[in-house]
Amino acid sequence: MWGQDKPEAKRDGEGEAQVPEATVQANEGIGDIIAFVGKGVEFKGTISYSGTVRIDGYLDGEIHTDGVLLIGDEAVIQAKVTAGTIVCKGKVTGDIAAKERVKLRAPAVFNGSMKTPALSMEDGVLFNGGLEMTQSLRESSSAPTLHSVGTMSEPNIKRAS
């Protein structure tokens, strides 16, 4: 972004490109980052977006999205956060509600309450607060409807007399 060099893919002896591990971990198979709050940047207010946003600076306020929020290891966030997926390596103080999942990666520090259908947490993460595990929207909307089923009658069996 803005003059930053992208890591080059290295080729092994057989000509296959190998992507640096840091790039894989940062993106985790997630689409392109549409916005970036860099290290040293302070933001106060509300952010609403679609897509993927990465925060490495300081944010005080609210974040609302159905997309992905990536929180870098030097980020400090004091906010109410609602998102589809949250991947955190920084410090978060506040309430989090994720529709799909939360991934806490070391050295993350979380202080507050969290509501999510799926949580993964690495060794070295500090979690201080409450956790409510919920059903995801996909699971609850596709729940099967129960119907009553009639009883089956025994087939006619002729008995020997």
N, C-alpha and C positions, 0 to 999 in steps of 0.2 A: 504494500500500500504506500503510495506517495514516495517512491524512490527506494523503498526497502527491497533488498535483494531477496529473491526467493531461493530456498535451498535447492541446489541442483541434485537431480537424481543420479546416483552412481551406477555404473554398469558392472555386472560381475563378468566372469570369464566367458559365460555363454551368451552374453548380449542382452540379458534381461535387466530392465531398470529396477533399481532398489530405491524406494523412497525412504528418506531419513526417518527414524523412529519418532523424533520430536514432531514432525509434520503429521504423522499418522495419529499420534496421541492428541494433538491439538484439534484436529478435525474429526476424529473418531467416526469417519464415514458420514459425517454430517455435511450438508450442502455448504456452499460458499458463505463466508461471513459478509453480511451486508453493512455492518457498522462496527466501529471499534472505538472504545474509550481507553486511550493509552495510559501507560504509567506516567504519573505526575499530573494527570488531568483530574480536576475536581468538578463534579456535576451535582447540582441540586435541583430536584424536580421530578417529573414523571416521564418515563420512557414507555411508549407503546409502539410495537412493531410486529411485523411478520417476517419469518426467516430466522437467521442465526446472528446473534450479536455477541461480541467478546468484550469483556470489561477487565482491564488491568489497572485502572486507577481507583479513585474514590467516588462513590455514589451515595447520596443521601436523598431518599424519596421513595418512589414507587416504580416498579417495572411490571408491565402487562404485555403478555404475548401468548400465542398458541404455539410459537416456534421454540427455538433452542436458545438458552442462555449459557454462555461459557464464561466462567469466572476464573481469571488467572491467579497464579500463586501470590502475587503481590497486591491483589485487589482488596479493598476494604469497602464493604457494602453495608449500609444501614438503611434497610428498606423493607417494604412489603412487596413480595414478589409472587406473581402468578405467571406460570409458564407451562409449556408442554413438557420440555425436558430441561433439566438443570445439571450441568457438569461443573463442579466447584473444586478449586484448589486454594482459594483465598479465604478471607475472613468475612463471614456474614453474620450480622446481627439483625434479627427481625423475624417476620413470619413468611414462610414459604408454602405455596400451594402449587404442586405440579400435577398435571393431568396424566402424564405418562410415566416419568421416572425422575429420580434424583441420584446422581453419582457423586459421592464425596471422595475426593482423591487427596492423599497426603500432600502437603501439610495443612489441609483445610481445618478451619475452626468455625463451628456453627453454634450460635447462641440464639435460641428462640423456639418457635413452634413450627413443625413441619407436617404437611398433609400430602401424602403421595401414595399411589398404588404400588410402587416398587422403589426400593432403596438399596444401593450398594455402597459400602464404606470400606476403605482400605485401612490397614494398620497405620497408626500414626495420626489419624483424624481425631480431633476433639469435638465431641457432640454434647452440648449442654442445653437441655430443653425437652420439649414434648414432641412425640411422634404419633400421628394417627395414620394408620394404613387404610386406604380406601380402595374401592373397586375402580378400575379405570373406566372412562366413558365408553370405550369400545366394548368392554365386558358387560357393563350394565345395559347398554342399548341392544346387545345381541342376545340377551338372556332368553332362553327358550320359554315359550308359553306352555303351561301344563293344561292338558285337556283330559277329561274323564274318558276312560276306556271301558266299554261294555264287557261283561263277562262272556267268556267263550263257553258254549254248551258242548257237552260231550257228543261226539259223533254217534249216530245210530249204530249200535252193536247188536247183532243178532245172537241170541244165546241159544245154546242147544237145549232142547227139552227132553 
